[in-house]
Amino acid sequence: MHEEKKVNWKRLMAIAATGALSVYTIVTLQGPHGIGALRTKLAKIQELHEQQSNLSKELAEKKKRVESLERGQNIDMEMRRFGRTLPDEVEYKVTEPKVEAPAEDADHGKN
């Protein structure tokens, strides 16, 4: 009793196709456009989101400052920051007098 086994070509082709697809997937994911590149791009996206958030906060602060200046608040503080005085103020500048160092005696250096 010698029975011949029939080869199931559909099953064999399906296994071969699945194997080839698996090898192709592994090679592709390890290539320059694979998982490593994806991680790098995700890190760059995260960095850009943080940068955008910081810039948005900075912009909001600057808009708030501009609105404050447009309403006339903090004008005197801004003028003083740039070294200006208000129209009805008098500016006094105090400088320290220059003190000249005493001249060394010619005899003092000889011992």
Secondary structure, 3 states (H helix, E strand, C coil): CCCCCCCCHHHHHHHHHHHHHHHHHHHHHHCCCCHHHHHHHHHHHHHHHHHHHHHHHHHHHHHHHHHHHHCCCCHHHHHHHCCCCCCCCCCCCCCCCCCCCCCCCCCCCCC
